[in-house]
Every structure is written in structure tokens, then in C-alpha cells.
Amino acid sequence: MAIKRPAKSRGTPVRHTSTSAPVRHINVMPLPQMRAGESYVGWLCKNRACGLVIAISPQPAAGQPAAAEFDDPLSAIKCLHCGNEDLYRWSARGEHLYSAGSPSP
């Protein structure tokens, strides 16, 4: 004789409310302004086929005050070279040498 058991999937799904993380708007430097052989502050693209520098646009000296620092937010940034969009930590940025056609080491 078989024992009848209730199906687990018949219950009501649990709904979780998610809190939104602080969003940081990052101005990325356009490709025509970047010169091969110069160093830029930013990230390397996480796409293995690309690996080129995603540079942060420099802020104007006078004008807007510095943005408030968050704990270490993730920012979704789209690579201008390959179009790959990925998450980057603000603290992971660094100074990288830009080479126009080939990936950086």
C-alpha cells in the first residue's frame, strides 16, 4: 500500500522584499578622448576577450562637490569596447595603461 504525501510545490511561494543598494552614477570616459599609452583611473573589462580599460571621466575642478562615499557599492558599467555590462566595486578601481587595440596585461 502506497503512502500519499502532499506535493511540496503546492504551497504558496514566499515573497521577499528586497532593499535597494545605494546606486552610484559613474561617468565613463568616451573612446575618442582616450589616447593609447596614457594611464587612466578605472577598471579592466571583465570580458576575457576584451580586457581593455574602462576609464572614469575626470570631474570638473570647480562645480559639483565630491560625491559621498558609500561602503563599497557595486556599479553596473558597460564596456565601451565590447559592450559587455558587468558589476564593478568602487574600491576595485585603479590606474591602468590604455592600449587601443589589444588587451592590457
N, C-alpha and C positions, 0 to 999 in steps of 0.2 A: 504494500500500500504506500503510495507517494504522499509526502507531506507537502501541503500547499503553503508557499511562502509569498508574502507580498513583494511586488517588484519595487526595487529601490528608486527607479526613475519616476515613479508616480507621485512623488511628493512635490510640494511647491518649491521652486528654486529660491535660493537665498539671494536677496538683493543687498549688495554692499554699497554704501555711499562712499565715494572716494573724494578726498580733498585734493584740490589742485595745488601743485607745487608752484613756487614763485617762478614767473617766466621772465627771462632776461632777453631783451631785444638786442641783437648783435648786428652791427653794420659791417658787412663783409666788403672788402675792397674789390672793385670791379677788375676784370682781367686787363683791360687796356692800360690801367695805371700801374700794374706790376711789371717790374723790369727783371730780367734774368740776371743772376749774380748778386742781387741785393737781399738783405735779411729783412724778414717781416715777422711781426708777432702774430701768432695764431696757432693753428693745429695742422697736422698732416692728415690728409683724407684717409679714412679707414678702409676704403676700397683698395684691395691689394693690387689691382691692375693700374690704379691711378697713383695714389700716394703723394700727390702734389700738395703744396701749401695752400691752406685756406687762411688768408690774412684778414686781420681786423682792421677796419678803416680807422685812421687816426682821428681822435676827437679834436675839434677846434679849440685853440688855446683859450680864447675868451668866448664866453657864451654860456652854455649849459654847465651846471655844477656836475661834479663827478657822481656817477650812479652809486646808489647804496649797495654795498657788498652783501650778498646773501651767503648762507652757509657754504654751499658749493652746488649751485643748481645745474641741472642738465639743460642744455640748449640744443634744439634741433637745427642743424645747419646743413644747407645744401651746397655741395661742392660745385663750383663754377666750371670745373674742368670736365667732370664725368657725369654730373647730375645726380650723384648718389647722395641721399639725405640720411644723416645718422645723428646720434646723440653725442655731444661732447661736453665734458666737465669744464667749467670755467678755470679751475685750478690746473688743468692739464695743458693749458696753452704755453707756448714757449717761443723762442726766437729760432726761425728756420730760414735757411738759404733757399731762395726760389730759383728753380731751373725750369725753363719754359717747356721743353718737350719731354723730358724724362723724369721718372720718379726720383724723389730725394732719398738719400741713404738713410 
